[in-house]
Amino acid sequence: MLLVLISVISLLVQLVIALVIVQFVVSLLFAFNVVNPHNEIAGAIYRTCNMLLDPVLRPIQRIMPDTRPIDLSPMVLIFGLTILERLLIQAASQGM
């Protein structure tokens, strides 16, 4: 049962990391004028990623110092989730 729970948490962690990467790539495409921000599909993808990630990234942004123009909170989120995932896997392997 514990292994299933850790597998689900690991899958969710990987999903959030993928969302962060997609958000980053789309924002770069907008920043370098590769894709027009008014493009319906790219805009919808970016808004969806922001909508899903903002509740997680806002607390990190409040704690971190302001590093404009670079927002380091997605990197902190990825590192934190990766550490959490590895700790859970290690705890599960020691418990078995």
Secondary structure as UniProt FT lines:
FT   HELIX           2..31
FT   TURN            32..33
FT   TURN            37..38
FT   HELIX           40..63
FT   TURN            68..69
FT   HELIX           73..95
//
